[in-house]
Structures are given as structure tokens and as C-alpha cells.
């Protein structure tokens, strides 16, 4: 089954601030896998900086909500982030696996669900 949304739900003592050191790596994986990586490094670092400021303060960050094939969304009502594709041609399986590895290597406690609230 194709994956259209991948939810990374933070568990136990894991919180937004734990994502700060690895946010750039997560964003880079998502953007590179979908061919959305900005040509200029400054633009990429602007997105990283805008999000890590909030993550460092343990606040919900903006995520990556630009128009494109994929978005990283941080819901306001729960401690999680999810990756969503707006294209039926994209399968998030590989991206999900790579993000899971990043989170595991950072010792972040989480669970993953897929295809929750899919709308086209």
C-alpha cells in the first residue's frame, strides 16, 4: 500500500526540543527525496533556522508548508509531526524509513502511523 502521510508521534519524555539537533537532517532527507531541495543553501538554512529557534524553546515550529509535492506539518493539538504528500504519484515509504532512522539514532522515543486523515 502506498503511503501518503507518515506521522511521527513523540512519546514519553521526547519533546520538540529533542528534534532541534536533527531537524536539518530530517528536512534535507524530505526535500532531496522529493526533488524539492532549494538550489541555494541560504534558502535551506533559512527554513532550518526558522524552525530550530522554536524547537530550541520547546515550541511547535512552522514546519515546511511551502507549495510543493511534500510538506512537514506540526499539528497544534498534539506532540507529533507528519510528512504529507499531495501527489498520488509519490510514495513516502522510503522517506518514512529514513526519518525513522534519524529519530532512532537521536534516541527519540516515537511511534509511526501512516495514512491517517488522507484527503485528495
Residue pairs with C-beta under 8 A, 6 or more apart in sequence:
1 115
2 88
2 91
2 93
3 91
3 92
3 93
3 96
3 114
3 115
4 84
4 85
4 88
4 90
4 92
4 114
4 115
4 118
4 120
5 82
5 83
5 84
5 85
5 92
5 114
5 115
5 116
5 117
5 118
6 82
6 83
6 92
6 95
6 96
6 99
6 112
6 113
6 114
7 80
7 81
7 82
7 112
7 113
7 114
7 116
8 80
8 81
8 82
8 99
8 100
8 103
8 110
8 111
8 112
9 78
9 79
9 80
9 110
9 111
9 112
9 113
10 16
10 18
10 79
10 80
10 108
10 109
10 110
11 109
11 110
11 111
12 109
13 109
14 79
14 108
14 109
14 110
15 58
15 79
16 54
16 55
16 58
16 59
16 60
16 61
16 74
16 79
17 55
17 56
17 57
17 58
18 106
18 108
19 26
19 55
19 81
19 108
20 52
20 55
20 56
21 106
22 102
22 103
22 106
22 108
23 48
23 51
23 52
23 55
23 61
24 48
24 52
25 102
26 72
26 99
26 102
27 44
27 47
27 48
27 51
27 64
27 72
28 37
28 44
29 95
29 98
29 99
29 102
30 36
30 64
30 70
30 72
30 83
30 95
30 99
31 37
31 38
31 44
31 64
31 70
33 94
33 95
33 98
34 68
34 69
34 70
34 85
34 90
34 95
35 69
36 66
36 68
36 69
36 70
37 44
38 44
47 64
50 61
50 62
51 61
51 62
51 63
51 64
52 61
53 61
54 60
54 61
54 62
55 61
60 74
60 76
61 74
62 74
63 71
63 72
63 73
63 74
63 81
64 70
64 71
64 72
65 71
65 72
65 73
69 85
69 86
69 87
69 90
70 83
70 84
70 85
70 86
70 90
70 92
70 95
71 83
71 84
71 86
72 81
72 82
72 83
73 81
73 82
73 83
73 84
74 80
74 81
75 81
75 82
82 116
83 92
83 95
83 96
83 99
85 92
86 120
88 120
92 114
96 112
96 114
100 112
103 110
